[in-house]
């Protein structure tokens, strides 16, 4: 009831509009955000859609279709000939996975390792050479 009244009447504080929105859980916000690119594309094409919580309902010419995830909607849109980029929900998952890999595994470039190994071997050979010269 409060949100409905707030949406009906524009509230301005110190010259800036005050915006009221639903208080969704973090997971719900992330899932809804994943649809942003798809929603933008559909608006540009004038295709009617709705986003009830974490789903997306698109009114296609051949009927209504309900999608459970942004990936599912993007996949179907690609099949229908739309050029859809990566969905928002896959990007954070990919970034989080890469971050976990970098933190959990001691990644090294092969070239750097080789250089270090070669340097260490050279130092040991020089040490051995000094040792044999000193003992003679």
KOLRODREN-673452 format. One record per atom (N, C-alpha, C): z, x, y; atom name. Coordinates in nm, 3 decimals. Each point is the difference from the previous one (the first is absolute). Layout:
! residues N
         z         x         y   nuse
         Z         X         Y     CA
...
This chain:
! residues 136
         z         x         y   nuse
     0.000     0.083    -0.119      N
     0.000    -0.083     0.119     CA
     0.000     0.088     0.126      C
     0.083     0.104     0.001      N
     0.007     0.089     0.115     CA
    -0.133     0.073     0.019      C
    -0.055     0.051    -0.112      N
    -0.128     0.071     0.008     CA
    -0.111    -0.092     0.050      C
     0.001    -0.122    -0.047      N
    -0.104    -0.095     0.041     CA
     0.004    -0.021     0.151      C
     0.120    -0.017     0.055      N
     0.015    -0.018     0.145     CA
    -0.040     0.128     0.075      C
     0.039     0.115    -0.056      N
    -0.032     0.128     0.064     CA
    -0.151     0.023     0.001      C
    -0.068    -0.041    -0.105      N
    -0.145     0.018    -0.007     CA
    -0.072    -0.094     0.098      C
     0.056    -0.121     0.017      N
    -0.063    -0.097     0.089     CA
     0.009     0.043     0.146      C
     0.114     0.058     0.038      N
     0.022     0.039     0.139     CA
    -0.006     0.152     0.010      C
    -0.087     0.048     0.087      N
    -0.011     0.144     0.022     CA
     0.122     0.047     0.078      C
     0.074     0.096    -0.056      N
     0.119     0.053     0.066     CA
    -0.033     0.139     0.053      C
     0.027     0.021     0.128      N
    -0.028     0.128     0.065     CA
     0.131     0.056     0.052      C
     0.028     0.126    -0.036      N
     0.120     0.068     0.047     CA
    -0.044     0.126     0.073      C
     0.039     0.010     0.126      N
    -0.036     0.115     0.084     CA
    -0.152     0.025    -0.001      C
    -0.076    -0.106     0.006      N
    -0.145     0.012     0.006     CA
    -0.069     0.025    -0.132      C
     0.075     0.012    -0.108      N
    -0.060     0.027    -0.132     CA
     0.027    -0.119    -0.092      C
    -0.101    -0.040    -0.078      N
     0.021    -0.114    -0.091     CA
     0.097     0.035    -0.113      C
     0.087    -0.092    -0.030      N
     0.095     0.016    -0.111     CA
    -0.058    -0.072    -0.121      C
    -0.016     0.072    -0.109      N
    -0.067    -0.055    -0.118     CA
     0.103    -0.023    -0.111      C
    -0.005    -0.118    -0.059      N
     0.086    -0.034    -0.112     CA
    -0.085    -0.004    -0.126      C
     0.053     0.049    -0.108      N
    -0.075     0.002    -0.125     CA
     0.096    -0.024    -0.116      C
    -0.056    -0.025    -0.117      N
     0.080    -0.020    -0.119     CA
     0.073     0.129    -0.037      C
     0.114    -0.014    -0.064      N
     0.077     0.116    -0.046     CA
    -0.026     0.015    -0.149      C
    -0.107     0.074    -0.035      N
    -0.036     0.021    -0.139     CA
     0.068     0.124    -0.055      C
     0.014     0.004    -0.132      N
     0.051     0.120    -0.068     CA
    -0.103     0.112     0.016      C
     0.045     0.124    -0.011      N
    -0.087     0.116     0.019     CA
    -0.120    -0.003    -0.093      C
     0.022    -0.035    -0.127      N
    -0.109    -0.004    -0.098     CA
    -0.104    -0.104     0.040      C
     0.047    -0.114     0.049      N
    -0.091    -0.108     0.041     CA
    -0.082     0.045     0.120      C
     0.064     0.067     0.095      N
    -0.071     0.050     0.119     CA
    -0.109     0.099    -0.042      C
     0.032     0.090    -0.092      N
    -0.098     0.098    -0.046     CA
    -0.118    -0.068    -0.069      C
     0.029    -0.099    -0.084      N
    -0.108    -0.070    -0.070     CA
    -0.086    -0.078     0.098      C
     0.062    -0.062     0.100      N
    -0.076    -0.075     0.101     CA
    -0.084     0.095     0.084      C
     0.054     0.118     0.031      N
    -0.072     0.099     0.079     CA
    -0.124     0.051    -0.074      C
     0.007     0.001    -0.133      N
    -0.113     0.048    -0.080     CA
    -0.125    -0.085     0.021      C
     0.018    -0.124     0.040      N
    -0.112    -0.090     0.022     CA
    -0.065     0.017     0.137      C
     0.055     0.083     0.088      N
    -0.045     0.005     0.139     CA
    -0.150     0.031     0.015      C
    -0.050     0.098    -0.073      N
    -0.143     0.033     0.009     CA
    -0.088    -0.113    -0.050      C
     0.044    -0.063    -0.106      N
    -0.075    -0.113    -0.057     CA
    -0.001    -0.116     0.098      C
     0.116    -0.029     0.060      N
     0.009    -0.109     0.096     CA
    -0.091     0.025     0.120      C
    -0.004     0.124     0.047      N
    -0.085     0.034     0.114     CA
    -0.147    -0.025    -0.033      C
    -0.041     0.043    -0.119      N
    -0.138    -0.019    -0.044     CA
    -0.035    -0.148    -0.012      C
     0.092    -0.077    -0.058      N
    -0.024    -0.144    -0.016     CA
    -0.010    -0.070     0.136      C
     0.085     0.041     0.095      N
    -0.006    -0.059     0.135     CA
    -0.133     0.031     0.066      C
    -0.047     0.125    -0.015      N
    -0.129     0.039     0.058     CA
    -0.114    -0.085    -0.056      C
     0.008    -0.032    -0.129      N
    -0.106    -0.078    -0.065     CA
     0.020    -0.150     0.014      C
     0.113    -0.042     0.057      N
     0.026    -0.142     0.018     CA
     0.033    -0.073    -0.129      C
     0.058     0.071    -0.095      N
     0.036    -0.060    -0.129     CA
     0.147    -0.043     0.007      C
     0.025    -0.123    -0.036      N
     0.135    -0.055     0.005     CA
     0.086     0.059    -0.110      C
     0.125     0.035     0.035      N
     0.094     0.054    -0.098     CA
     0.143    -0.034     0.043      C
     0.091     0.014    -0.095      N
     0.143    -0.020     0.025     CA
     0.075     0.106    -0.079      C
     0.116     0.039     0.052      N
     0.082     0.099    -0.071     CA
     0.141    -0.056    -0.021      C
     0.016    -0.080    -0.106      N
     0.135    -0.048    -0.031     CA
     0.082     0.113    -0.064      C
     0.102     0.043     0.068      N
     0.087     0.112    -0.040     CA
    -0.078     0.122    -0.046      C
    -0.001     0.031    -0.129      N
    -0.065     0.124    -0.046     CA
    -0.135    -0.026    -0.068      C
    -0.055    -0.117     0.018      N
    -0.129    -0.034    -0.061     CA
    -0.103    -0.023     0.109      C
    -0.125    -0.014    -0.040      N
    -0.105    -0.031     0.097     CA
    -0.090    -0.108    -0.058      C
    -0.024    -0.101     0.079      N
    -0.086    -0.111    -0.039     CA
    -0.124     0.005     0.089      C
    -0.116     0.014    -0.063      N
    -0.125     0.007     0.076     CA
    -0.086    -0.121    -0.036      C
    -0.053    -0.064     0.103      N
    -0.087    -0.117    -0.018     CA
    -0.145     0.047     0.000      C
    -0.050     0.033    -0.117      N
    -0.139     0.044    -0.016     CA
    -0.092    -0.121    -0.002      C
    -0.130     0.024     0.015      N
    -0.098    -0.109    -0.007     CA
     0.002    -0.067    -0.136      C
     0.028     0.078    -0.106      N
     0.002    -0.056    -0.136     CA
     0.138    -0.052    -0.041      C
     0.094    -0.005     0.093      N
     0.131    -0.056    -0.031     CA
     0.115     0.089     0.044      C
     0.118    -0.050    -0.023      N
     0.124     0.068     0.039     CA
     0.039     0.102    -0.106      C
     0.045     0.117     0.044      N
     0.042     0.104    -0.094     CA
     0.133     0.056     0.049      C
     0.098     0.011    -0.091      N
     0.132     0.055     0.032     CA
     0.014     0.137    -0.064      C
     0.037     0.099     0.079      N
     0.015     0.138    -0.047     CA
     0.148     0.037     0.003      C
     0.044     0.071    -0.104      N
     0.140     0.040    -0.010     CA
     0.031     0.132     0.068      C
    -0.103     0.078     0.032      N
     0.023     0.129     0.066     CA
    -0.120     0.035     0.088      C
     0.021     0.093     0.090      N
    -0.107     0.045     0.088     CA
    -0.109     0.071    -0.080      C
     0.041     0.073    -0.104      N
    -0.098     0.070    -0.083     CA
    -0.092    -0.100    -0.070      C
     0.058    -0.107    -0.050      N
    -0.079    -0.103    -0.069     CA
    -0.099    -0.065     0.097      C
     0.046    -0.030     0.121      N
    -0.088    -0.061     0.101     CA
    -0.111     0.096     0.040      C
     0.035     0.128     0.020      N
    -0.099     0.100     0.040     CA
    -0.105     0.019    -0.109      C
     0.044     0.002    -0.125      N
    -0.093     0.016    -0.114     CA
    -0.100    -0.116    -0.004      C
     0.050    -0.123     0.016      N
    -0.088    -0.116    -0.003     CA
    -0.095     0.000     0.120      C
     0.050     0.044     0.115      N
    -0.085     0.005     0.119     CA
    -0.111     0.103    -0.016      C
     0.031     0.111    -0.065      N
    -0.104     0.101    -0.027     CA
    -0.108    -0.058    -0.092      C
     0.044    -0.078    -0.100      N
    -0.096    -0.064    -0.091     CA
    -0.088    -0.099     0.075      C
     0.054    -0.058     0.107      N
    -0.074    -0.097     0.080     CA
    -0.086     0.068     0.107      C
     0.002     0.133     0.003      N
    -0.087     0.074     0.092     CA
     0.064     0.045     0.130      C
     0.130    -0.016     0.013      N
     0.068     0.045     0.121     CA
     0.035     0.148    -0.011      C
     0.001     0.067     0.113      N
     0.039     0.141     0.004     CA
     0.148     0.005     0.039      C
     0.086     0.009    -0.100      N
     0.144    -0.002     0.023     CA
     0.055     0.139    -0.026      C
     0.075     0.051     0.098      N
     0.062     0.132    -0.015     CA
     0.121    -0.008    -0.090      C
     0.075     0.110    -0.011      N
     0.120    -0.001    -0.082     CA
     0.103    -0.096     0.058      C
     0.069    -0.071    -0.085      N
     0.099    -0.097     0.046     CA
     0.127     0.073     0.038      C
     0.074    -0.058     0.090      N
     0.121     0.062     0.051     CA
     0.105     0.030    -0.104      C
     0.008    -0.083    -0.102      N
     0.106     0.022    -0.098     CA
    -0.028     0.117    -0.092      C
    -0.128     0.036    -0.019      N
    -0.028     0.114    -0.087     CA
     0.023     0.130     0.073      C
    -0.024     0.003     0.128      N
     0.018     0.123     0.074     CA
     0.142     0.051    -0.002      C
     0.101    -0.083     0.030      N
     0.136     0.052    -0.008     CA
     0.037     0.045    -0.140      C
    -0.044    -0.073    -0.103      N
     0.030     0.040    -0.137     CA
    -0.060     0.136    -0.030      C
    -0.123     0.022     0.043      N
    -0.066     0.128    -0.023     CA
     0.073     0.111     0.074      C
     0.034    -0.027     0.127      N
     0.071     0.100     0.079     CA
     0.135     0.032    -0.062      C
     0.071    -0.103    -0.044      N
     0.132     0.021    -0.061     CA
    -0.013     0.080    -0.129      C
    -0.103    -0.029    -0.078      N
    -0.022     0.073    -0.125     CA
    -0.030     0.146     0.028      C
    -0.087     0.025     0.096      N
    -0.032     0.139     0.035     CA
     0.122     0.074     0.052      C
     0.081    -0.069     0.079      N
     0.121     0.063     0.053     CA
     0.096     0.035    -0.113      C
     0.015    -0.091    -0.096      N
     0.088     0.028    -0.115     CA
    -0.053     0.118    -0.080      C
    -0.131     0.009    -0.017      N
    -0.059     0.112    -0.072     CA
     0.026     0.132     0.071      C
    -0.018     0.001     0.131      N
     0.021     0.123     0.076     CA
     0.147     0.042    -0.003      C
     0.091    -0.096     0.001      N
     0.142     0.034    -0.004     CA
     0.044     0.042    -0.139      C
    -0.052    -0.064    -0.101      N
     0.048     0.023    -0.136     CA
    -0.065     0.117    -0.072      C
    -0.119     0.037     0.039      N
    -0.072     0.107    -0.069     CA
    -0.018     0.119     0.092      C
     0.020     0.119    -0.051      N
    -0.019     0.119     0.084     CA
    -0.147     0.037     0.011      C
    -0.072    -0.072     0.084      N
    -0.144     0.023     0.014     CA
    -0.026     0.133     0.068      C
    -0.094     0.075    -0.056      N
    -0.045     0.125     0.060     CA
    -0.150     0.009    -0.019      C
    -0.065     0.058     0.096      N
    -0.143     0.022    -0.015     CA
    -0.020     0.119    -0.091      C
    -0.102    -0.007    -0.082      N
    -0.026     0.106    -0.097     CA
    -0.025     0.132     0.070      C
    -0.076    -0.002     0.108      N
    -0.031     0.123     0.072     CA
     0.125     0.069     0.053      C
     0.093    -0.079     0.054      N
     0.124     0.057     0.053     CA
     0.081     0.063    -0.112      C
     0.006    -0.065    -0.114      N
     0.076     0.052    -0.113     CA
    -0.062     0.131    -0.048      C
    -0.132     0.003    -0.008      N
    -0.070     0.120    -0.044     CA
     0.027     0.117     0.094      C
    -0.006    -0.027     0.130      N
     0.025     0.105     0.098     CA
     0.140     0.056    -0.015      C
     0.096    -0.088    -0.019      N
     0.139     0.043    -0.014     CA
     0.019     0.079    -0.129      C
    -0.061    -0.046    -0.107      N
     0.011     0.069    -0.129     CA
    -0.065     0.138     0.009      C
    -0.115     0.006     0.063      N
    -0.069     0.129     0.015     CA
     0.084     0.096     0.084      C
     0.059    -0.051     0.107      N
     0.084     0.084     0.086     CA
     0.121     0.052    -0.076      C
     0.062    -0.088    -0.078      N
     0.118     0.039    -0.078     CA
    -0.037     0.105    -0.105      C
    -0.114    -0.018    -0.066      N
    -0.045     0.097    -0.101     CA
    -0.030     0.134     0.065      C
    -0.061    -0.003     0.118      N
    -0.032     0.124     0.071     CA
     0.128     0.074     0.039      C
     0.100    -0.076     0.048      N
     0.128     0.062     0.036     CA
     0.067     0.065    -0.121      C
    -0.004    -0.068    -0.114      N
     0.062     0.055    -0.121     CA
    -0.073     0.126    -0.046      C
    -0.132     0.000     0.010      N
    -0.078     0.119    -0.038     CA
     0.033     0.118     0.093      C
     0.012    -0.029     0.130      N
     0.034     0.106     0.094     CA
     0.140     0.055    -0.028      C
     0.092    -0.090    -0.034      N
     0.137     0.040    -0.036     CA
    -0.002     0.090    -0.123      C
    -0.076    -0.040    -0.100      N
    -0.011     0.077    -0.123     CA
    -0.063     0.136     0.028      C
    -0.099     0.001     0.087      N
    -0.067     0.124     0.036     CA
     0.098     0.096     0.070      C
     0.082    -0.056     0.092      N
     0.102     0.082     0.067     CA
     0.101     0.053    -0.100      C
     0.040    -0.085    -0.092      N
     0.100     0.038    -0.100     CA
    -0.052     0.113    -0.088      C
    -0.126    -0.010    -0.042      N
    -0.057     0.105    -0.086     CA
    -0.021     0.129     0.079      C
    -0.032    -0.008     0.129      N
    -0.016     0.120     0.081     CA
     0.134     0.069     0.024      C
     0.106    -0.082     0.019      N
     0.134     0.056     0.022     CA
     0.054     0.066    -0.126      C
    -0.031    -0.053    -0.116      N
     0.053     0.054    -0.125     CA
    -0.075     0.125    -0.045      C
    -0.115     0.030     0.055      N
    -0.077     0.119    -0.043     CA
     0.048     0.123     0.065      C
